[in-house]
Amino acid sequence: MTGWCRRVVVGLAASWAVLGLGGASAVASPPPDDPPGATTTTFADNVFIPENVNLSDCISGVPRPGCGSEARGGWRQGLVFVALVGGIAFIGWRIIRSARRNRPDPADSDVQDEQDRASR
């Protein structure tokens, strides 16, 4: 094998081993037994889901009035919007600046044309 081929094979073997694709598998242990009478209830209080309205009426592209909550928007959402607009404006400014810098100078082309005509 050549040097670069050997490096590729060793690199692939190492990544295969690191990713655990060598045939070994993990085995999960069974969950622990809960003591009798213990119940677990998991739910979250979501301020964006109305409690007294049919939820299927509120999930759509255009939700009906009365759906949602008053906890929308705020100054954080405005801050994210300003950051996005500022970032896009900065990227646009950099593109325009780079394009203007790389544009050929028309004054140089006139001088070059005159030099070409004089040499003919």
Protein Blocks (a to p, Z undefined) as FASTA:
>chain_A
ZZklmmmmmmmmmmmmmnopnopacdddddddddehiacddddddfkbcfkbcfklmgcf
bdcehiacfkegijklmmmmmmmmmmmmmmmmmmmmmmmmmpccfklmmmmmmmmmmmZZ
